[in-house]
């Protein structure tokens, strides 16, 4: 069954396209079985495929790597198809999913891809200045990408496995999907998109963030998105419980640090402008509990907690209290504005016009 003998092109879900998983347009006389699209050595007959399918479908079909274990069959759906389903159902913004589709379909406009269209721009990778900027390079193999992923220790297995899947990004993602937690897989996709977004900023706008800034921005925006869209990441089967558990703990710790840092920044601002007393509200319960505890916090947010406690000694009668996320929506909106609008606002006195209505709505709500 693994040679495509029983796969019906127009009836079975075999193509990596969300919802239908089938080609768009059927032409008169078109082939009906996947095996008709294969050459004797079990590779795609690209010229024949181009005769019968739309260009978008051609790209998707040719993006499916073929070998004895991954040729789709009706009784045993291709792991590649399962990976596509997982990507399209991931708890990430739609633009990130589209980006990953372009990566896996080999249509991302990298330098190498543009060269095939006879469009010439400066050669080389903008991150490492080493080698050609291919899709595989900028999406996985670049040393900058590796450094980005190493910011999350739980992704080390993903980096080490990349050399085993040189021919296919989709195979690599399929392997990664099975070895890390569901939420961590979503974050992996998000980081890869963030690298490409940064690449475009450097190439077309002459702007750049360093590695630390880019990771913090990506982690913050991902955390904000998941908090505003809870429960969107589907659960997948993990390769082993210990690895999955460890990945979850490390990743959750990173998100806690991201949530705790605004509290530190707020305290630093109060100290700088000698503002007291203050009631700092946070929906990060672990942060609030750690600040109230007399025991030393040895978790990843411990250093942030220590810094906040030092600041609090300089602003008398100031303390943190926990509020539920539903009561803190204005803060999330403000954070979202800061992340996605590139607006930088640091003020004392008159509120900047860009956020005046948002702050006013919070003050009106809090007065009741």
N, C-alpha and C positions, 0 to 999 in steps of 0.2 A: 504493500500500500504506500510505501515511501517514495515512489517514483512519479507521483502525479497522475497515475492511471485513472483514479476515481474522482479527481477534483473537477467539478463543473465550474467553469470560469464565471458563468452568469448566475449561478444558483448558490454556490457555496461561499462562505465568508473566508476568503483566503488572502485578499489584498490588504496591505496596511493602510486602510482609510477608515476613519472613525464612522460609527453608526452602520453604514452598509457593508463595509469591507469587500466591496465589489467594484468593478470598473464602471465608468460613467455611461458611455454610449456603446450600444451594440449595433454593429453594421451587418448588413445582409451578407451571408456566407462566412461570417466570422467563425474561427475555431471555437469549439465548445469545451474542450478538456485542457487542463494545464499541461499535460504531457505533450500536446501538440506545439507548445511554445518552447520545447527543449530540444537541444541538439543531442546527438547520440552519446556524447561524453558528459551528459548531464550539466550543461550550461545553457544559459538563456540564448535563444536565437533572436538577437537584438534587431536584425534587419526585418525579420518576419513580424516581430512584435510591433515594430514601428508602422507596418502596413495596416494593422488592424485596430490600433488603440490610439486614443488621444495622447498628446505629448505628456500631459500630467500623469496619465496612467502608465505610460512607458517608463517614466522615471521611477514610479513606485514599484513596478514589477522588477526592473533591473536592480533596484536597491535591495531586493531580497537575495541574500547569499545562498548558494546552493551547495549542498554536500549530502552525503548519504543519510545524515541524521536530521537535516533541517528542511528537506523538501516537503512542502505541505501535503497532507493527506486528509481525507474526509473523516476518517476514524480517529486520527491523531493530529489535531491542529498544530501548525507550525509554532515552535517557540517564538519565532519572530512575530507572528500575528498576535500572540499573547503579549509580547512586549509592546507592540503598538497599542493594544487595548489599554495596557497599563499607563502608557504615556498620555494617551488622550483622556484618561480618567484621573490623571494626577491632580493633586490639590495645589495647582499652580496657575498663574494667569494664562489666558489663551495665547498671548503673544509668545510666551515661553514654549508652549506646546508647538506652535507653528515654527518657531526657530529650530526645535529638535527635529521636526519633520524635514525641514530643509537640510539639516545636517545629515540625517540618515538617508535622504533621497539624493544626496550629492548635488544639491542645487544652491548651496550657500555661496554667495558671491565673494569668495576669497580671491587673492591675487592669482593663484593657480587656475581657478575656475574662470576668472575674467579673461585670462590669457587664451583659453580655448575659444573664447568668443572674439578674439583679436582686439581686446580692450587692454591697453597697456598702462599700468600704474607702477609706482615704485615697488621693486621686488623686495622680498625678505619679510620676516616677521617683525612687527612693531614692538613686540615684547622682549624677544631674546636676540634679535638681529642675527639669527642663525638659521640658515636653510630656507626653503621655499615655504610660503604660507599656503599650505593645503588645508582642506577641511579637517583631516585627521590631526594635523599639527595644531591648528588654532583651537580645536575643540577637545583635544585630549593629550597630545604628545609634547606640547611645548613645556619648557621648564617653568614658565610663569603659571601655566595651568596646574602643574604638579604642586608648585608652591602654594597656590590658592587652595587646592584640595587638602594639602597637609595641614592647613589651619584647623581642620577637623580630623583629629587622630583616627576616628572611626572609618574614614575614607581611605586609609592606607592600603587596605586590601584591593580597593578599586584601582588605585594607581599601579600597584604591583602586577595586577592582572592585565593591564593594557597591552603589554608586549605580546601576550598570547592571542590577541585579536586584532592584529595589524590590518587585516583585509576588510574588516567590517565594524563600523561604529555601532550598528544595531546588535551584532553578536556581543559586543563588549557591554552594551547597556543591558542586554538580556542576562548576561552573567552577573552584572552588578545588581540587578533587580533581585536576584536570588540570594545574594550574600549580605545585603544590608537591609535595614528596616525600611518600611514603607515611607515614613516621613523623611528619613535620611536620603532615600532615593529621589524624592521630590526636591530636596535641597540640592542634591547633586545636579539635577537638571537646571535648577535656578542659578547655580554658580556658573555653569557652562554658558548659560545665556548672558549672565552679567559680564563674563569675560569678552564675549562677542560685542556686547554693547560698549564696553570700554575700548575695544579695538576700533570701533567705528568713531568714537570720540577722538581717538588719537589720529586716525587716518584722515578724517574729513573736517574736524573742527580744531585740530591742534591742541586739544585739552587732554590732560591725563591725571589719573589718580594713582598713588602708589599702591602697593599690594595691601597694606594695612587698611588704608582708606576704602579701597574697593571691597575688601572682604567685609568690613564693618557695615558699609552701605548695603551690600547684598544681604547680609545676615539680618540687618534691621528691617529691610523692606520685606524679606521673606517672613520674618516673625510677625510683622504687622499684617501682611496678607492672610496668614494662617489664623491670626486672632480674629480677623473680621470675617473669615470664611471657615468656621470650625467644622470638623468632621468631613472634609472633602477628600482626604487622602484614604484610598481603599487599603484594606489590609491584605498582605500577600504572605505566602508561605516562605519562611526563612530557611536557610540551609541548616542552621543549628541554633538552638535556643541560647547558648552562652554568647555567641557572637551577636545575635540580635539584641539580647538584653544589654550587652556592653555598649553597642552602638546607640541604643535608645538613651542610656544614661548619659553618655558623653554629649550627645546632641542636645538633649534637654538642658544640660548644664550650660551649653553655649547660649541657648535661648534665654536662660535665666540671667546670665551676665548682660546680655543685650538689654533686658528689661530693667536691670538694676542700675545701669550707667546713667540714665536720665535723672535718677534720684541723686546721684553724686553731683551731676552738673547743676541741678537746682540748688543744692546746698552750697556749692562753690559760688554761685551767683549771689545767694543771700549773704554769704560772708563778704564778698567783694563790695557789695553795696550797703553792708551793715544793716540788713533788714531782719528784724525780729520783733515779736515772736512769730513763728511760722507753723502752719500745719501742712505737712507734705502728704499728699494723697498718692497712693500707688495701688494698682491691682495685682502687683506681684506679692502674693502672700508670704512666700518664703523669705523675701527681703525684709518685709515688715517684722516677721517673727524673729529673724536673725538679729535685727536691730534691738529688739526688746529683750532678747535672751542675754543672760549673764555669762553664758559659755562661749568660748571662741569658736567661730565658724571656720571649719577646715575645708569647706566645699570650694568650688570654683569662684563663687561670688564673695568669698571671705575677704579678699583684698579690697573689693568695692565696699563691703560693709565697714571695714576698718577705716577707710578714707572718709566715709559718711560720718562715722562716730567722731572722728577728729574735727570735722567741720561743725558738727552739732555743738561741740564744746565752745565754739566761738559765737554762736547765736542762741542766747538764753531762751528758755521756754519754748523751744522748737522741737517738734517730734514728727514721726511718721505714723500714719494710720491707714489701714487697709480699706479699699473701696472695691466693690465688684465691677467687673468690666462694663456691665450695662450702665453703671453710674459714671463711667469715665470715658464716654464715647467722644466727647469734645477733644480730649487729649489725644485719642487715636486719630481723629480727623486732623489735628494740628501736626502730628507726627507724619501722617500721610502727605500733607501739604509740603512739609519740609523735604521729604524724600523725593517726591515726584515733580515738584515745580522749580527746583533749584533756587528757591527764595531763601536768602539768609537774612534773618531779622534778630537783632540783639538791641533791646531798647530799654529805656527807663523814662517813664512819664507817658507821653502821647503814644498810643498804639499805632503801629504801621497800618496803612489803609488795606494792605493785602490780607490781613488777618483780623481786622477790626470787628467785622460781623461775627466771626467765629468766636472770638473772645467775649463779645457782648452776649452771645447766646448762652455761653457757659455761665457768665455772671448772673444772667436772668434766671437760669435754671437753679443755680446754687442758692439764690436768695429766698427760694420757696421752701 
